[in-house]
Amino acid sequence: MQNLATLLNQHKSEFDRLHLYFQNTTKSHSFYNIERLKGYLTEYGFEVKAKPEFLIGQQSLF
């Protein structure tokens, strides 16, 4: 997740808005990855609006 956040930060000037979707295929590990990525992106100054608790109940699509 940190490598992905670093890559996104390096290309930040190439987009106005970034949407990320996670598919839960690993028995809820996506929730952990969402929190980790959110933390890394916040460190780089990204504004993160979605919170994982809003995604609960979406089943396989995040």
PQR file of N, CA, C, O and H, with PARSE charges and radii, in Angstrom:
ATOM      1  N   MET A   1       0.812  -1.186   0.000 -0.4000 1.5000
ATOM      2  CA  MET A   1       0.000   0.000   0.000 -0.0000 2.0000
ATOM      3  C   MET A   1       0.864   1.262   0.000  0.5500 1.7000
ATOM      4  O   MET A   1       0.517   2.260  -0.631 -0.5500 1.4000
ATOM      5  N   GLN A   2       1.974   1.207   0.703 -0.4000 1.5000
ATOM      6  CA  GLN A   2       2.837   2.385   0.748 -0.0000 2.0000
ATOM      7  C   GLN A   2       3.436   2.669  -0.628  0.5500 1.7000
ATOM      8  O   GLN A   2       3.555   3.829  -1.022 -0.5500 1.4000
ATOM      9  H   GLN A   2       2.256   0.396   1.215  0.4000 1.0000
ATOM     10  N   ASN A   3       3.812   1.624  -1.357 -0.4000 1.5000
ATOM     11  CA  ASN A   3       4.344   1.821  -2.707 -0.0000 2.0000
ATOM     12  C   ASN A   3       3.293   2.430  -3.627  0.5500 1.7000
ATOM     13  O   ASN A   3       3.607   3.303  -4.437 -0.5500 1.4000
ATOM     14  H   ASN A   3       3.715   0.682  -1.037  0.4000 1.0000
ATOM     15  N   LEU A   4       2.054   1.977  -3.506 -0.4000 1.5000
ATOM     16  CA  LEU A   4       0.972   2.535  -4.311 -0.0000 2.0000
ATOM     17  C   LEU A   4       0.753   4.003  -3.969  0.5500 1.7000
ATOM     18  O   LEU A   4       0.600   4.831  -4.867 -0.5500 1.4000
ATOM     19  H   LEU A   4       1.800   1.268  -2.848  0.4000 1.0000
ATOM     20  N   ALA A   5       0.736   4.329  -2.694 -0.4000 1.5000
ATOM     21  CA  ALA A   5       0.549   5.717  -2.268 -0.0000 2.0000
ATOM     22  C   ALA A   5       1.683   6.601  -2.782  0.5500 1.7000
ATOM     23  O   ALA A   5       1.446   7.727  -3.219 -0.5500 1.4000
ATOM     24  H   ALA A   5       0.860   3.656  -1.965  0.4000 1.0000
ATOM     25  N   THR A   6       2.899   6.096  -2.732 -0.4000 1.5000
ATOM     26  CA  THR A   6       4.048   6.854  -3.231 -0.0000 2.0000
ATOM     27  C   THR A   6       3.920   7.099  -4.726  0.5500 1.7000
ATOM     28  O   THR A   6       4.167   8.209  -5.199 -0.5500 1.4000
ATOM     29  H   THR A   6       3.091   5.181  -2.378  0.4000 1.0000
ATOM     30  N   LEU A   7       3.539   6.077  -5.467 -0.4000 1.5000
ATOM     31  CA  LEU A   7       3.351   6.212  -6.912 -0.0000 2.0000
ATOM     32  C   LEU A   7       2.254   7.224  -7.231  0.5500 1.7000
ATOM     33  O   LEU A   7       2.424   8.067  -8.112 -0.5500 1.4000
ATOM     34  H   LEU A   7       3.339   5.176  -5.084  0.4000 1.0000
ATOM     35  N   LEU A   8       1.140   7.145  -6.524 -0.4000 1.5000
ATOM     36  CA  LEU A   8       0.050   8.098  -6.743 -0.0000 2.0000
ATOM     37  C   LEU A   8       0.503   9.517  -6.431  0.5500 1.7000
ATOM     38  O   LEU A   8       0.148  10.456  -7.144 -0.5500 1.4000
ATOM     39  H   LEU A   8       1.002   6.460  -5.808  0.4000 1.0000
ATOM     40  N   ASN A   9       1.272   9.674  -5.385 -0.4000 1.5000
ATOM     41  CA  ASN A   9       1.770  10.995  -5.025 -0.0000 2.0000
ATOM     42  C   ASN A   9       2.707  11.546  -6.101  0.5500 1.7000
ATOM     43  O   ASN A   9       2.681  12.743  -6.389 -0.5500 1.4000
ATOM     44  H   ASN A   9       1.560   8.911  -4.805  0.4000 1.0000
ATOM     45  N   GLN A  10       3.522  10.697  -6.686 -0.4000 1.5000
ATOM     46  CA  GLN A  10       4.441  11.123  -7.740 -0.0000 2.0000
ATOM     47  C   GLN A  10       3.696  11.610  -8.978  0.5500 1.7000
ATOM     48  O   GLN A  10       4.211  12.439  -9.728 -0.5500 1.4000
ATOM     49  H   GLN A  10       3.543   9.725  -6.452  0.4000 1.0000
ATOM     50  N   HIS A  11       2.488  11.099  -9.194 -0.4000 1.5000
ATOM     51  CA  HIS A  11       1.705  11.463 -10.377 -0.0000 2.0000
ATOM     52  C   HIS A  11       0.509  12.350 -10.029  0.5500 1.7000
ATOM     53  O   HIS A  11      -0.415  12.504 -10.828 -0.5500 1.4000
ATOM     54  H   HIS A  11       2.070  10.425  -8.584  0.4000 1.0000
ATOM     55  N   LYS A  12       0.534  12.921  -8.849 -0.4000 1.5000
ATOM     56  CA  LYS A  12      -0.593  13.713  -8.343 -0.0000 2.0000
ATOM     57  C   LYS A  12      -0.984  14.855  -9.285  0.5500 1.7000
ATOM     58  O   LYS A  12      -2.162  15.200  -9.379 -0.5500 1.4000
ATOM     59  H   LYS A  12       1.284  12.797  -8.200  0.4000 1.0000
ATOM     60  N   SER A  13      -0.023  15.433  -9.970 -0.4000 1.5000
ATOM     61  CA  SER A  13      -0.304  16.564 -10.861 -0.0000 2.0000
ATOM     62  C   SER A  13      -1.035  16.139 -12.132  0.5500 1.7000
ATOM     63  O   SER A  13      -1.490  16.994 -12.893 -0.5500 1.4000
ATOM     64  H   SER A  13       0.934  15.153  -9.893  0.4000 1.0000
ATOM     65  N   GLU A  14      -1.155  14.846 -12.372 -0.4000 1.5000
ATOM     66  CA  GLU A  14      -1.773  14.346 -13.594 -0.0000 2.0000
ATOM     67  C   GLU A  14      -3.277  14.108 -13.470  0.5500 1.7000
ATOM     68  O   GLU A  14      -3.920  13.732 -14.450 -0.5500 1.4000
ATOM     69  H   GLU A  14      -0.786  14.152 -11.755  0.4000 1.0000
ATOM     70  N   PHE A  15      -3.843  14.319 -12.290 -0.4000 1.5000
ATOM     71  CA  PHE A  15      -5.281  14.122 -12.128 -0.0000 2.0000
ATOM     72  C   PHE A  15      -5.842  15.131 -11.138  0.5500 1.7000
ATOM     73  O   PHE A  15      -5.132  15.634 -10.266 -0.5500 1.4000
ATOM     74  H   PHE A  15      -3.321  14.625 -11.494  0.4000 1.0000
ATOM     75  N   ASP A  16      -7.133  15.416 -11.291 -0.4000 1.5000
ATOM     76  CA  ASP A  16      -7.827  16.341 -10.396 -0.0000 2.0000
ATOM     77  C   ASP A  16      -8.474  15.610  -9.228  0.5500 1.7000
ATOM     78  O   ASP A  16      -8.532  16.126  -8.112 -0.5500 1.4000
ATOM     79  H   ASP A  16      -7.709  15.008 -11.999  0.4000 1.0000
ATOM     80  N   ARG A  17      -8.951  14.425  -9.493 -0.4000 1.5000
ATOM     81  CA  ARG A  17      -9.658  13.639  -8.482 -0.0000 2.0000
ATOM     82  C   ARG A  17      -9.304  12.174  -8.690  0.5500 1.7000
ATOM     83  O   ARG A  17      -9.145  11.710  -9.819 -0.5500 1.4000
ATOM     84  H   ARG A  17      -8.904  14.005 -10.400  0.4000 1.0000
ATOM     85  N   LEU A  18      -9.186  11.471  -7.600 -0.4000 1.5000
ATOM     86  CA  LEU A  18      -8.807  10.066  -7.658 -0.0000 2.0000
ATOM     87  C   LEU A  18      -9.870   9.237  -6.951  0.5500 1.7000
ATOM     88  O   LEU A  18     -10.230   9.514  -5.807 -0.5500 1.4000
ATOM     89  H   LEU A  18      -9.315  11.848  -6.683  0.4000 1.0000
ATOM     90  N   HIS A  19     -10.365   8.224  -7.640 -0.4000 1.5000
ATOM     91  CA  HIS A  19     -11.328   7.291  -7.046 -0.0000 2.0000
ATOM     92  C   HIS A  19     -10.671   5.917  -7.013  0.5500 1.7000
ATOM     93  O   HIS A  19     -10.152   5.442  -8.024 -0.5500 1.4000
ATOM     94  H   HIS A  19     -10.073   7.999  -8.569  0.4000 1.0000
ATOM     95  N   LEU A  20     -10.696   5.293  -5.860 -0.4000 1.5000
ATOM     96  CA  LEU A  20     -10.148   3.946  -5.714 -0.0000 2.0000
ATOM     97  C   LEU A  20     -11.252   3.008  -5.252  0.5500 1.7000
ATOM     98  O   LEU A  20     -12.029   3.337  -4.356 -0.5500 1.4000
ATOM     99  H   LEU A  20     -11.117   5.678  -5.039  0.4000 1.0000
ATOM    100  N   TYR A  21     -11.312   1.853  -5.865 -0.4000 1.5000
ATOM    101  CA  TYR A  21     -12.297   0.843  -5.503 -0.0000 2.0000
ATOM    102  C   TYR A  21     -11.561  -0.431  -5.111  0.5500 1.7000
ATOM    103  O   TYR A  21     -10.605  -0.833  -5.775 -0.5500 1.4000
ATOM    104  H   TYR A  21     -10.682   1.586  -6.594  0.4000 1.0000
ATOM    105  N   PHE A  22     -12.000  -1.053  -4.053 -0.4000 1.5000
ATOM    106  CA  PHE A  22     -11.422  -2.306  -3.589 -0.0000 2.0000
ATOM    107  C   PHE A  22     -12.464  -3.401  -3.730  0.5500 1.7000
ATOM    108  O   PHE A  22     -13.644  -3.193  -3.448 -0.5500 1.4000
ATOM    109  H   PHE A  22     -12.777  -0.726  -3.514  0.4000 1.0000
ATOM    110  N   GLN A  23     -12.021  -4.556  -4.166 -0.4000 1.5000
ATOM    111  CA  GLN A  23     -12.899  -5.715  -4.193 -0.0000 2.0000
ATOM    112  C   GLN A  23     -12.436  -6.670  -3.109  0.5500 1.7000
ATOM    113  O   GLN A  23     -11.267  -7.054  -3.065 -0.5500 1.4000
ATOM    114  H   GLN A  23     -11.062  -4.725  -4.395  0.4000 1.0000
ATOM    115  N   ASN A  24     -13.345  -7.048  -2.245 -0.4000 1.5000
ATOM    116  CA  ASN A  24     -13.000  -7.911  -1.122 -0.0000 2.0000
ATOM    117  C   ASN A  24     -13.033  -9.371  -1.562  0.5500 1.7000
ATOM    118  O   ASN A  24     -14.090 -10.000  -1.607 -0.5500 1.4000
ATOM    119  H   ASN A  24     -14.294  -6.736  -2.280  0.4000 1.0000
ATOM    120  N   THR A  25     -11.868  -9.889  -1.880 -0.4000 1.5000
ATOM    121  CA  THR A  25     -11.768 -11.294  -2.274 -0.0000 2.0000
ATOM    122  C   THR A  25     -10.907 -12.079  -1.293  0.5500 1.7000
ATOM    123  O   THR A  25     -10.608 -13.251  -1.522 -0.5500 1.4000
ATOM    124  H   THR A  25     -11.009  -9.378  -1.843  0.4000 1.0000
ATOM    125  N   THR A  26     -10.508 -11.434  -0.203 -0.4000 1.5000
ATOM    126  CA  THR A  26      -9.570 -12.075   0.720 -0.0000 2.0000
ATOM    127  C   THR A  26     -10.098 -12.096   2.147  0.5500 1.7000
ATOM    128  O   THR A  26      -9.328 -11.933   3.094 -0.5500 1.4000
ATOM    129  H   THR A  26     -10.751 -10.482  -0.016  0.4000 1.0000
ATOM    130  N   LYS A  27     -11.382 -12.290   2.308 -0.4000 1.5000
ATOM    131  CA  LYS A  27     -11.988 -12.410   3.638 -0.0000 2.0000
ATOM    132  C   LYS A  27     -11.717 -11.189   4.516  0.5500 1.7000
ATOM    133  O   LYS A  27     -11.176 -11.313   5.615 -0.5500 1.4000
ATOM    134  H   LYS A  27     -12.007 -12.422   1.539  0.4000 1.0000
ATOM    135  N   SER A  28     -12.088 -10.041   4.036 -0.4000 1.5000
ATOM    136  CA  SER A  28     -12.058  -8.769   4.766 -0.0000 2.0000
ATOM    137  C   SER A  28     -10.686  -8.112   4.870  0.5500 1.7000
ATOM    138  O   SER A  28     -10.554  -7.121   5.588 -0.5500 1.4000
ATOM    139  H   SER A  28     -12.528  -9.940   3.143  0.4000 1.0000
ATOM    140  N   HIS A  29      -9.679  -8.606   4.201 -0.4000 1.5000
ATOM    141  CA  HIS A  29      -8.395  -7.914   4.225 -0.0000 2.0000
ATOM    142  C   HIS A  29      -8.479  -6.559   3.534  0.5500 1.7000
ATOM    143  O   HIS A  29      -7.643  -5.688   3.777 -0.5500 1.4000
ATOM    144  H   HIS A  29      -9.786  -9.411   3.618  0.4000 1.0000
ATOM    145  N   SER A  30      -9.474  -6.373   2.681 -0.4000 1.5000
ATOM    146  CA  SER A  30      -9.631  -5.079   2.020 -0.0000 2.0000
ATOM    147  C   SER A  30      -9.850  -3.966   3.021  0.5500 1.7000
ATOM    148  O   SER A  30      -9.359  -2.855   2.822 -0.5500 1.4000
ATOM    149  H   SER A  30     -10.153  -7.080   2.484  0.4000 1.0000
ATOM    150  N   PHE A  31     -10.579  -4.239   4.097 -0.4000 1.5000
ATOM    151  CA  PHE A  31     -10.801  -3.194   5.099 -0.0000 2.0000
ATOM    152  C   PHE A  31      -9.474  -2.725   5.682  0.5500 1.7000
ATOM    153  O   PHE A  31      -9.273  -1.528   5.889 -0.5500 1.4000
ATOM    154  H   PHE A  31     -10.978  -5.142   4.258  0.4000 1.0000
ATOM    155  N   TYR A  32      -8.581  -3.652   5.944 -0.4000 1.5000
ATOM    156  CA  TYR A  32      -7.254  -3.310   6.461 -0.0000 2.0000
ATOM    157  C   TYR A  32      -6.485  -2.491   5.426  0.5500 1.7000
ATOM    158  O   TYR A  32      -5.870  -1.480   5.768 -0.5500 1.4000
ATOM    159  H   TYR A  32      -8.745  -4.624   5.776  0.4000 1.0000
ATOM    160  N   ASN A  33      -6.516  -2.919   4.169 -0.4000 1.5000
ATOM    161  CA  ASN A  33      -5.795  -2.222   3.112 -0.0000 2.0000
ATOM    162  C   ASN A  33      -6.347  -0.829   2.869  0.5500 1.7000
ATOM    163  O   ASN A  33      -5.580   0.093   2.588 -0.5500 1.4000
ATOM    164  H   ASN A  33      -7.015  -3.740   3.891  0.4000 1.0000
ATOM    165  N   ILE A  34      -7.645  -0.654   2.969 -0.4000 1.5000
ATOM    166  CA  ILE A  34      -8.249   0.667   2.801 -0.0000 2.0000
ATOM    167  C   ILE A  34      -7.729   1.604   3.879  0.5500 1.7000
ATOM    168  O   ILE A  34      -7.349   2.737   3.583 -0.5500 1.4000
ATOM    169  H   ILE A  34      -8.268  -1.403   3.197  0.4000 1.0000
ATOM    170  N   GLU A  35      -7.708   1.151   5.109 -0.4000 1.5000
ATOM    171  CA  GLU A  35      -7.213   1.981   6.210 -0.0000 2.0000
ATOM    172  C   GLU A  35      -5.744   2.330   6.016  0.5500 1.7000
ATOM    173  O   GLU A  35      -5.343   3.475   6.224 -0.5500 1.4000
ATOM    174  H   GLU A  35      -8.016   0.231   5.349  0.4000 1.0000
ATOM    175  N   ARG A  36      -4.946   1.355   5.622 -0.4000 1.5000
ATOM    176  CA  ARG A  36      -3.517   1.595   5.406 -0.0000 2.0000
ATOM    177  C   ARG A  36      -3.305   2.605   4.287  0.5500 1.7000
ATOM    178  O   ARG A  36      -2.552   3.564   4.452 -0.5500 1.4000
ATOM    179  H   ARG A  36      -5.271   0.424   5.454  0.4000 1.0000
ATOM    180  N   LEU A  37      -3.964   2.398   3.150 -0.4000 1.5000
ATOM    181  CA  LEU A  37      -3.800   3.302   2.012 -0.0000 2.0000
ATOM    182  C   LEU A  37      -4.299   4.695   2.358  0.5500 1.7000
ATOM    183  O   LEU A  37      -3.667   5.690   2.001 -0.5500 1.4000
ATOM    184  H   LEU A  37      -4.576   1.619   3.016  0.4000 1.0000
ATOM    185  N   LYS A  38      -5.416   4.772   3.044 -0.4000 1.5000
ATOM    186  CA  LYS A  38      -5.951   6.069   3.467 -0.0000 2.0000
ATOM    187  C   LYS A  38      -4.922   6.819   4.314  0.5500 1.7000
ATOM    188  O   LYS A  38      -4.712   8.017   4.125 -0.5500 1.4000
ATOM    189  H   LYS A  38      -5.930   3.965   3.335  0.4000 1.0000
ATOM    190  N   GLY A  39      -4.298   6.127   5.225 -0.4000 1.5000
ATOM    191  CA  GLY A  39      -3.282   6.747   6.072 -0.0000 2.0000
ATOM    192  C   GLY A  39      -2.095   7.254   5.269  0.5500 1.7000
ATOM    193  O   GLY A  39      -1.632   8.374   5.484 -0.5500 1.4000
ATOM    194  H   GLY A  39      -4.469   5.153   5.379  0.4000 1.0000
ATOM    195  N   TYR A  40      -1.604   6.445   4.353 -0.4000 1.5000
ATOM    196  CA  TYR A  40      -0.467   6.856   3.527 -0.0000 2.0000
ATOM    197  C   TYR A  40      -0.828   8.047   2.644  0.5500 1.7000
ATOM    198  O   TYR A  40      -0.047   8.992   2.529 -0.5500 1.4000
ATOM    199  H   TYR A  40      -1.980   5.535   4.178  0.4000 1.0000
ATOM    200  N   LEU A  41      -2.002   8.010   2.023 -0.4000 1.5000
ATOM    201  CA  LEU A  41      -2.403   9.120   1.158 -0.0000 2.0000
ATOM    202  C   LEU A  41      -2.587  10.405   1.952  0.5500 1.7000
ATOM    203  O   LEU A  41      -2.244  11.485   1.473 -0.5500 1.4000
ATOM    204  H   LEU A  41      -2.637   7.243   2.117  0.4000 1.0000
ATOM    205  N   THR A  42      -3.119  10.297   3.151 -0.4000 1.5000
ATOM    206  CA  THR A  42      -3.282  11.466   4.016 -0.0000 2.0000
ATOM    207  C   THR A  42      -1.922  12.071   4.347  0.5500 1.7000
ATOM    208  O   THR A  42      -1.783  13.294   4.383 -0.5500 1.4000
ATOM    209  H   THR A  42      -3.397   9.419   3.541  0.4000 1.0000
ATOM    210  N   GLU A  43      -0.929  11.238   4.585 -0.4000 1.5000
ATOM    211  CA  GLU A  43       0.427  11.726   4.858 -0.0000 2.0000
ATOM    212  C   GLU A  43       0.974  12.534   3.689  0.5500 1.7000
ATOM    213  O   GLU A  43       1.753  13.466   3.890 -0.5500 1.4000
ATOM    214  H   GLU A  43      -1.043  10.245   4.556  0.4000 1.0000
ATOM    215  N   TYR A  44       0.575  12.186   2.473 -0.4000 1.5000
ATOM    216  CA  TYR A  44       1.019  12.907   1.281 -0.0000 2.0000
ATOM    217  C   TYR A  44       0.144  14.118   0.968  0.5500 1.7000
ATOM    218  O   TYR A  44       0.374  14.805  -0.027 -0.5500 1.4000
ATOM    219  H   TYR A  44      -0.057  11.429   2.309  0.4000 1.0000
ATOM    220  N   GLY A  45      -0.845  14.383   1.795 -0.4000 1.5000
ATOM    221  CA  GLY A  45      -1.674  15.562   1.608 -0.0000 2.0000
ATOM    222  C   GLY A  45      -2.929  15.350   0.783  0.5500 1.7000
ATOM    223  O   GLY A  45      -3.608  16.316   0.433 -0.5500 1.4000
ATOM    224  H   GLY A  45      -1.032  13.825   2.603  0.4000 1.0000
ATOM    225  N   PHE A  46      -3.250  14.100   0.465 -0.4000 1.5000
ATOM    226  CA  PHE A  46      -4.492  13.819  -0.247 -0.0000 2.0000
ATOM    227  C   PHE A  46      -5.665  14.023   0.705  0.5500 1.7000
ATOM    228  O   PHE A  46      -5.574  13.709   1.892 -0.5500 1.4000
ATOM    229  H   PHE A  46      -2.698  13.316   0.749  0.4000 1.0000
ATOM    230  N   GLU A  47      -6.755  14.546   0.181 -0.4000 1.5000
ATOM    231  CA  GLU A  47      -7.988  14.649   0.961 -0.0000 2.0000
ATOM    232  C   GLU A  47      -8.756  13.345   0.773  0.5500 1.7000
ATOM    233  O   GLU A  47      -9.140  12.996  -0.343 -0.5500 1.4000
ATOM    234  H   GLU A  47      -6.829  14.800  -0.783  0.4000 1.0000
ATOM    235  N   VAL A  48      -8.973  12.641   1.854 -0.4000 1.5000
ATOM    236  CA  VAL A  48      -9.642  11.341   1.797 -0.0000 2.0000
ATOM    237  C   VAL A  48     -11.031  11.502   2.394  0.5500 1.7000
ATOM    238  O   VAL A  48     -11.173  11.856   3.564 -0.5500 1.4000
ATOM    239  H   VAL A  48      -8.662  12.924   2.761  0.4000 1.0000
ATOM    240  N   LYS A  49     -12.059  11.239   1.583 -0.4000 1.5000
ATOM    241  CA  LYS A  49     -13.431  11.453   2.036 -0.0000 2.0000
ATOM    242  C   LYS A  49     -14.131  10.179   2.471  0.5500 1.7000
ATOM    243  O   LYS A  49     -14.882  10.195   3.446 -0.5500 1.4000
ATOM    244  H   LYS A  49     -11.943  10.951   0.633  0.4000 1.0000
ATOM    245  N   ALA A  50     -13.904   9.080   1.774 -0.4000 1.5000
ATOM    246  CA  ALA A  50     -14.610   7.835   2.101 -0.0000 2.0000
ATOM    247  C   ALA A  50     -14.033   7.221   3.363  0.5500 1.7000
ATOM    248  O   ALA A  50     -12.819   7.202   3.563 -0.5500 1.4000
ATOM    249  H   ALA A  50     -13.294   9.067   0.982  0.4000 1.0000
ATOM    250  N   LYS A  51     -14.910   6.727   4.199 -0.4000 1.5000
ATOM    251  CA  LYS A  51     -14.495   6.038   5.412 -0.0000 2.0000
ATOM    252  C   LYS A  51     -14.933   4.584   5.294  0.5500 1.7000
ATOM    253  O   LYS A  51     -16.039   4.312   4.827 -0.5500 1.4000
ATOM    254  H   LYS A  51     -15.896   6.743   4.036  0.4000 1.0000
ATOM    255  N   PRO A  52     -14.091   3.652   5.706 -0.5600 1.5000
ATOM    256  CA  PRO A  52     -14.441   2.231   5.567  0.2800 2.0000
ATOM    257  C   PRO A  52     -15.770   1.853   6.196  0.5500 1.7000
ATOM    258  O   PRO A  52     -16.449   0.958   5.694 -0.5500 1.4000
ATOM    259  N   GLU A  53     -16.164   2.514   7.288 -0.4000 1.5000
ATOM    260  CA  GLU A  53     -17.437   2.138   7.908 -0.0000 2.0000
ATOM    261  C   GLU A  53     -18.628   2.407   6.989  0.5500 1.7000
ATOM    262  O   GLU A  53     -19.688   1.805   7.159 -0.5500 1.4000
ATOM    263  H   GLU A  53     -15.612   3.242   7.696  0.4000 1.0000
ATOM    264  N   PHE A  54     -18.459   3.320   6.002 -0.4000 1.5000
ATOM    265  CA  PHE A  54     -19.531   3.568   5.040 -0.0000 2.0000
ATOM    266  C   PHE A  54     -19.611   2.453   4.011  0.5500 1.7000
ATOM    267  O   PHE A  54     -20.624   2.308   3.327 -0.5500 1.4000
ATOM    268  H   PHE A  54     -17.598   3.809   5.864  0.4000 1.0000
ATOM    269  N   LEU A  55     -18.557   1.671   3.896 -0.4000 1.5000
ATOM    270  CA  LEU A  55     -18.487   0.626   2.887 -0.0000 2.0000
ATOM    271  C   LEU A  55     -18.990  -0.719   3.379  0.5500 1.7000
ATOM    272  O   LEU A  55     -19.214  -1.633   2.585 -0.5500 1.4000
ATOM    273  H   LEU A  55     -17.734   1.788   4.451  0.4000 1.0000
ATOM    274  N   ILE A  56     -19.166  -0.843   4.678 -0.4000 1.5000
ATOM    275  CA  ILE A  56     -19.644  -2.106   5.232 -0.0000 2.0000
ATOM    276  C   ILE A  56     -21.029  -2.404   4.672  0.5500 1.7000
ATOM    277  O   ILE A  56     -21.898  -1.533   4.640 -0.5500 1.4000
ATOM    278  H   ILE A  56     -18.985  -0.101   5.324  0.4000 1.0000
ATOM    279  N   GLY A  57     -21.221  -3.622   4.238 -0.4000 1.5000
ATOM    280  CA  GLY A  57     -22.498  -4.012   3.665 -0.0000 2.0000
ATOM    281  C   GLY A  57     -22.492  -3.978   2.148  0.5500 1.7000
ATOM    282  O   GLY A  57     -23.458  -4.400   1.512 -0.5500 1.4000
ATOM    283  H   GLY A  57     -20.514  -4.330   4.263  0.4000 1.0000
ATOM    284  N   GLN A  58     -21.409  -3.477   1.562 -0.4000 1.5000
ATOM    285  CA  GLN A  58     -21.324  -3.436   0.111 -0.0000 2.0000
ATOM    286  C   GLN A  58     -20.869  -4.776  -0.461  0.5500 1.7000
ATOM    287  O   GLN A  58     -20.806  -4.951  -1.678 -0.5500 1.4000
ATOM    288  H   GLN A  58     -20.625  -3.133   2.078  0.4000 1.0000
ATOM    289  N   GLN A  59     -20.562  -5.697   0.404 -0.4000 1.5000
ATOM    290  CA  GLN A  59     -20.148  -7.057   0.065 -0.0000 2.0000
ATOM    291  C   GLN A  59     -18.901  -7.053  -0.795  0.5500 1.7000
ATOM    292  O   GLN A  59     -17.838  -6.675  -0.303 -0.5500 1.4000
ATOM    293  H   GLN A  59     -20.613  -5.555   1.393  0.4000 1.0000
ATOM    294  N   SER A  60     -18.976  -7.455  -2.052 -0.4000 1.5000
ATOM    295  CA  SER A  60     -17.747  -7.652  -2.814 -0.0000 2.0000
ATOM    296  C   SER A  60     -17.245  -6.397  -3.517  0.5500 1.7000
ATOM    297  O   SER A  60     -16.127  -6.403  -4.032 -0.5500 1.4000
ATOM    298  H   SER A  60     -19.840  -7.762  -2.452  0.4000 1.0000
ATOM    299  N   LEU A  61     -18.016  -5.341  -3.557 -0.4000 1.5000
ATOM    300  CA  LEU A  61     -17.587  -4.150  -4.289 -0.0000 2.0000
ATOM    301  C   LEU A  61     -17.285  -3.025  -3.321  0.5500 1.7000
ATOM    302  O   LEU A  61     -18.139  -2.646  -2.520 -0.5500 1.4000
ATOM    303  H   LEU A  61     -18.924  -5.336  -3.138  0.4000 1.0000
ATOM    304  N   PHE A  62     -16.085  -2.493  -3.389 -0.4000 1.5000
ATOM    305  CA  PHE A  62     -15.673  -1.397  -2.520 -0.0000 2.0000
ATOM    306  C   PHE A  62     -15.355  -0.182  -3.340  0.5500 1.7000
ATOM    307  O   PHE A  62     -14.986   0.855  -2.788 -0.5500 1.4000
ATOM    308  H   PHE A  62     -15.391  -2.801  -4.040  0.4000 1.0000
TER
END
